[in-house]
Amino acid sequence: MYKFLGIIPTPPPLKANSLVYDLKARLDWGDPALTIVDVRDRSEFEFSHILGAIPLSMDELVPRALCNLEVTRDIYVYGETDEETAEAAAKLRTAGYQNVSELRGGVAAWQAVGYPVESRVGCRV
């Protein structure tokens, strides 16, 4: 899975569409140099999100990303649905982000395989 160029191993290149296993492998790398963006409603984010994800709603996605993330940064983005994820990725790419990956299945797929999530509230209202 990892390439060895000389002595130092390097992670695989970012793909336009990723499975949760791809993201987990990058996180397990130790120094992933990536950002996970959750574009779902804030209440959904508060209920449960991928550990380390940051909330950027669709309406503020591009302005906040441009203020806080370098355009060369590796970004994994997910939404409520794969369609919402694709829309968010398209917005980021249009804004000049070069390394954006759509995380297929989002937080539901992440949880389905038992990967850690973070929650800030105890239950949904």
CYANA upper distance limits for C-alpha pairs under 8 A (distance plus 0.5 A):
  1 MET  CA     11 PRO  CA      8.15
  1 MET  CA     12 PRO  CA      7.23
  2 TYR  CA      9 PRO  CA      6.95
  2 TYR  CA     10 THR  CA      6.44
  2 TYR  CA     11 PRO  CA      5.58
  2 TYR  CA     12 PRO  CA      6.19
  3 LYS  CA      9 PRO  CA      6.19
  3 LYS  CA     10 THR  CA      6.03
  3 LYS  CA     11 PRO  CA      7.11
  3 LYS  CA     12 PRO  CA      7.32
  4 PHE  CA      8 ILE  CA      6.59
  4 PHE  CA      9 PRO  CA      4.76
  4 PHE  CA     10 THR  CA      6.67
  5 LEU  CA      9 PRO  CA      6.64
  5 LEU  CA     10 THR  CA      7.62
 11 PRO  CA     26 ARG  CA      7.41
 11 PRO  CA     29 TRP  CA      7.91
 14 LEU  CA     74 ASP  CA      7.74
 14 LEU  CA     99 ASN  CA      7.27
 14 LEU  CA    100 VAL  CA      8.18
 14 LEU  CA    101 SER  CA      7.28
 15 LYS  CA    100 VAL  CA      8.34
 15 LYS  CA    101 SER  CA      6.36
 16 ALA  CA     99 ASN  CA      8.32
 16 ALA  CA    100 VAL  CA      6.77
 16 ALA  CA    101 SER  CA      4.94
 16 ALA  CA    102 GLU  CA      6.64
 17 ASN  CA    101 SER  CA      5.66
 17 ASN  CA    102 GLU  CA      5.18
 17 ASN  CA    103 LEU  CA      6.68
 17 ASN  CA    104 ARG  CA      7.30
 18 SER  CA     22 ASP  CA      6.42
 18 SER  CA     23 LEU  CA      7.61
 18 SER  CA    101 SER  CA      6.65
 18 SER  CA    102 GLU  CA      6.41
 18 SER  CA    103 LEU  CA      5.49
 18 SER  CA    104 ARG  CA      6.55
 19 LEU  CA     23 LEU  CA      7.41
 19 LEU  CA    103 LEU  CA      6.37
 19 LEU  CA    104 ARG  CA      6.02
 19 LEU  CA    105 GLY  CA      8.19
 20 VAL  CA     24 LYS  CA      6.65
 20 VAL  CA    103 LEU  CA      7.05
 20 VAL  CA    104 ARG  CA      7.59
 20 VAL  CA    105 GLY  CA      8.30
 20 VAL  CA    106 GLY  CA      8.25
 20 VAL  CA    109 ALA  CA      7.28
 20 VAL  CA    110 TRP  CA      6.25
 21 TYR  CA     25 ALA  CA      6.60
 22 ASP  CA     26 ARG  CA      6.99
 23 LEU  CA     27 LEU  CA      6.76
 23 LEU  CA     76 TYR  CA      8.20
 23 LEU  CA    103 LEU  CA      8.46
 24 LYS  CA     28 ASP  CA      6.53
 25 ALA  CA     29 TRP  CA      6.78
 26 ARG  CA     30 GLY  CA      8.15
 26 ARG  CA     32 PRO  CA      6.11
 27 LEU  CA     31 ASP  CA      7.84
 27 LEU  CA     32 PRO  CA      6.06
 28 ASP  CA     32 PRO  CA      8.31
 33 ALA  CA     73 ARG  CA      7.86
 33 ALA  CA     74 ASP  CA      7.42
 34 LEU  CA     73 ARG  CA      6.76
 34 LEU  CA     74 ASP  CA      5.21
 34 LEU  CA     75 ILE  CA      6.20
 34 LEU  CA     76 TYR  CA      7.98
 35 THR  CA     53 ALA  CA      7.62
 35 THR  CA     54 ILE  CA      8.29
 35 THR  CA     73 ARG  CA      7.87
 35 THR  CA     74 ASP  CA      6.84
 35 THR  CA     75 ILE  CA      5.37
 35 THR  CA     76 TYR  CA      6.75
 36 ILE  CA     52 GLY  CA      7.38
 36 ILE  CA     53 ALA  CA      5.11
 36 ILE  CA     54 ILE  CA      6.76
 36 ILE  CA     75 ILE  CA      6.35
 36 ILE  CA     76 TYR  CA      5.28
 36 ILE  CA     77 VAL  CA      6.32
 36 ILE  CA     78 TYR  CA      8.47
 37 VAL  CA     53 ALA  CA      5.97
 37 VAL  CA     54 ILE  CA      5.61
 37 VAL  CA     55 PRO  CA      6.55
 37 VAL  CA     56 LEU  CA      6.97
 37 VAL  CA     75 ILE  CA      7.52
 37 VAL  CA     76 TYR  CA      6.63
 37 VAL  CA     77 VAL  CA      5.15
 37 VAL  CA     78 TYR  CA      6.92
 38 ASP  CA     45 PHE  CA      7.70
 38 ASP  CA     49 HIS  CA      8.04
 38 ASP  CA     53 ALA  CA      6.67
 38 ASP  CA     54 ILE  CA      6.41
 38 ASP  CA     55 PRO  CA      5.41
 38 ASP  CA     56 LEU  CA      6.56
 38 ASP  CA     57 SER  CA      7.94
 38 ASP  CA     77 VAL  CA      6.51
 38 ASP  CA     78 TYR  CA      5.77
 38 ASP  CA     79 GLY  CA      6.43
 39 VAL  CA     55 PRO  CA      6.56
 39 VAL  CA     56 LEU  CA      5.65
 39 VAL  CA     57 SER  CA      5.06
 39 VAL  CA     58 MET  CA      6.14
 39 VAL  CA     61 LEU  CA      7.97
 39 VAL  CA     77 VAL  CA      7.87
 39 VAL  CA     78 TYR  CA      6.80
 39 VAL  CA     79 GLY  CA      5.56
 39 VAL  CA     80 GLU  CA      8.26
 39 VAL  CA     85 THR  CA      8.14
 39 VAL  CA     88 ALA  CA      7.77
 40 ARG  CA     44 GLU  CA      6.81
 40 ARG  CA     45 PHE  CA      6.92
 40 ARG  CA     55 PRO  CA      8.06
 40 ARG  CA     56 LEU  CA      8.33
 40 ARG  CA     57 SER  CA      6.65
 40 ARG  CA     58 MET  CA      8.09
 40 ARG  CA     78 TYR  CA      8.26
 40 ARG  CA     79 GLY  CA      5.51
 40 ARG  CA     80 GLU  CA      6.12
 41 ASP  CA     45 PHE  CA      6.91
 41 ASP  CA     57 SER  CA      6.95
 42 ARG  CA     46 GLU  CA      6.58
 42 ARG  CA     55 PRO  CA      7.56
 42 ARG  CA     57 SER  CA      7.82
 43 SER  CA     47 PHE  CA      6.67
 44 GLU  CA     48 SER  CA      6.84
 44 GLU  CA     49 HIS  CA      8.25
 45 PHE  CA     49 HIS  CA      5.85
 45 PHE  CA     55 PRO  CA      7.31
 45 PHE  CA    119 SER  CA      8.32
 46 GLU  CA    119 SER  CA      6.35
 46 GLU  CA    120 ARG  CA      5.68
 46 GLU  CA    121 VAL  CA      6.77
 47 PHE  CA    119 SER  CA      5.71
 47 PHE  CA    120 ARG  CA      6.65
 47 PHE  CA    121 VAL  CA      6.13
 47 PHE  CA    122 GLY  CA      7.88
 47 PHE  CA    123 CYS  CA      7.39
 47 PHE  CA    124 ARG  CA      7.12
 48 SER  CA    107 VAL  CA      8.28
 48 SER  CA    117 VAL  CA      6.77
 48 SER  CA    118 GLU  CA      6.11
 48 SER  CA    119 SER  CA      5.03
 48 SER  CA    120 ARG  CA      7.84
 49 HIS  CA     53 ALA  CA      7.17
 49 HIS  CA    107 VAL  CA      6.60
 49 HIS  CA    117 VAL  CA      5.91
 49 HIS  CA    118 GLU  CA      5.95
 49 HIS  CA    119 SER  CA      7.03
 50 ILE  CA    107 VAL  CA      6.54
 50 ILE  CA    110 TRP  CA      7.74
 50 ILE  CA    116 PRO  CA      7.24
 50 ILE  CA    117 VAL  CA      5.14
 50 ILE  CA    118 GLU  CA      6.69
 51 LEU  CA    116 PRO  CA      6.61
 51 LEU  CA    117 VAL  CA      5.34
 51 LEU  CA    118 GLU  CA      5.66
 52 GLY  CA    118 GLU  CA      8.46
 56 LEU  CA     60 GLU  CA      6.84
 56 LEU  CA     61 LEU  CA      5.63
 56 LEU  CA     64 ARG  CA      7.80
 56 LEU  CA     65 ALA  CA      8.41
 57 SER  CA     61 LEU  CA      6.06
 58 MET  CA     62 VAL  CA      8.46
 58 MET  CA     88 ALA  CA      7.21
 60 GLU  CA     64 ARG  CA      6.43
 61 LEU  CA     65 ALA  CA      6.39
 61 LEU  CA     88 ALA  CA      8.18
 61 LEU  CA     92 LEU  CA      8.35
 62 VAL  CA     66 LEU  CA      6.48
 62 VAL  CA     91 LYS  CA      7.41
 62 VAL  CA     92 LEU  CA      6.78
 62 VAL  CA     95 ALA  CA      7.33
 63 PRO  CA     67 CYS  CA      6.88
 64 ARG  CA     68 ASN  CA      6.65
 65 ALA  CA     69 LEU  CA      5.75
 66 LEU  CA     70 GLU  CA      7.66
 66 LEU  CA     71 VAL  CA      8.05
 69 LEU  CA     73 ARG  CA      7.16
 70 GLU  CA     97 TYR  CA      8.41
 71 VAL  CA     96 GLY  CA      6.71
 71 VAL  CA     97 TYR  CA      4.94
 71 VAL  CA     98 GLN  CA      6.72
 71 VAL  CA     99 ASN  CA      8.28
 72 THR  CA     97 TYR  CA      6.79
 72 THR  CA     98 GLN  CA      6.22
 72 THR  CA     99 ASN  CA      6.80
 73 ARG  CA     97 TYR  CA      8.09
 73 ARG  CA     98 GLN  CA      8.19
 73 ARG  CA     99 ASN  CA      6.88
 74 ASP  CA     98 GLN  CA      8.44
 74 ASP  CA     99 ASN  CA      5.40
 74 ASP  CA    100 VAL  CA      6.60
 74 ASP  CA    101 SER  CA      8.32
 75 ILE  CA     99 ASN  CA      6.65
 75 ILE  CA    100 VAL  CA      5.31
 75 ILE  CA    101 SER  CA      6.64
 76 TYR  CA    100 VAL  CA      6.45
 76 TYR  CA    101 SER  CA      5.29
 76 TYR  CA    102 GLU  CA      6.46
 76 TYR  CA    103 LEU  CA      6.63
 77 VAL  CA     85 THR  CA      6.88
 77 VAL  CA     88 ALA  CA      7.74
 77 VAL  CA     89 ALA  CA      7.13
 77 VAL  CA    100 VAL  CA      7.73
 77 VAL  CA    101 SER  CA      6.77
 77 VAL  CA    102 GLU  CA      5.81
 77 VAL  CA    103 LEU  CA      6.33
 78 TYR  CA     82 ASP  CA      7.96
 78 TYR  CA     84 GLU  CA      8.12
 78 TYR  CA     85 THR  CA      5.29
 78 TYR  CA     88 ALA  CA      8.36
 78 TYR  CA    102 GLU  CA      6.73
 78 TYR  CA    103 LEU  CA      5.84
 78 TYR  CA    104 ARG  CA      7.82
 78 TYR  CA    105 GLY  CA      8.32
 78 TYR  CA    106 GLY  CA      5.60
 78 TYR  CA    107 VAL  CA      8.07
 79 GLY  CA     83 GLU  CA      8.49
 79 GLY  CA     84 GLU  CA      5.84
 79 GLY  CA     85 THR  CA      5.15
 79 GLY  CA     88 ALA  CA      8.32
 79 GLY  CA    106 GLY  CA      6.69
 80 GLU  CA     84 GLU  CA      6.88
 80 GLU  CA     85 THR  CA      7.81
 80 GLU  CA    106 GLY  CA      7.40
 81 THR  CA     85 THR  CA      6.75
 81 THR  CA    105 GLY  CA      7.52
 81 THR  CA    106 GLY  CA      7.78
 82 ASP  CA     86 ALA  CA      6.59
 82 ASP  CA    102 GLU  CA      8.46
 82 ASP  CA    103 LEU  CA      8.43
 82 ASP  CA    104 ARG  CA      6.54
 82 ASP  CA    105 GLY  CA      6.80
 82 ASP  CA    106 GLY  CA      7.95
 83 GLU  CA     87 GLU  CA      6.74
 84 GLU  CA     88 ALA  CA      6.74
 85 THR  CA     89 ALA  CA      6.69
 85 THR  CA    102 GLU  CA      6.56
 85 THR  CA    103 LEU  CA      7.81
 85 THR  CA    104 ARG  CA      8.39
 86 ALA  CA     90 ALA  CA      6.59
 86 ALA  CA    102 GLU  CA      6.85
 87 GLU  CA     91 LYS  CA      6.81
 88 ALA  CA     92 LEU  CA      6.84
 89 ALA  CA     93 ARG  CA      6.62
 89 ALA  CA    100 VAL  CA      6.81
 89 ALA  CA    101 SER  CA      7.58
 89 ALA  CA    102 GLU  CA      6.86
 90 ALA  CA     94 THR  CA      6.54
 91 LYS  CA     95 ALA  CA      6.72
 92 LEU  CA     96 GLY  CA      7.06
 92 LEU  CA     97 TYR  CA      6.01
 92 LEU  CA    100 VAL  CA      7.85
 93 ARG  CA     97 TYR  CA      5.26
 93 ARG  CA     98 GLN  CA      6.81
 93 ARG  CA    100 VAL  CA      7.46
104 ARG  CA    109 ALA  CA      8.04
105 GLY  CA    109 ALA  CA      5.24
105 GLY  CA    110 TRP  CA      7.92
106 GLY  CA    110 TRP  CA      6.88
107 VAL  CA    111 GLN  CA      6.57
108 ALA  CA    112 ALA  CA      6.52
109 ALA  CA    113 VAL  CA      7.15
110 TRP  CA    114 GLY  CA      7.26
110 TRP  CA    115 TYR  CA      6.13
110 TRP  CA    116 PRO  CA      8.30
111 GLN  CA    115 TYR  CA      6.00
111 GLN  CA    116 PRO  CA      7.53
111 GLN  CA    117 VAL  CA      7.57
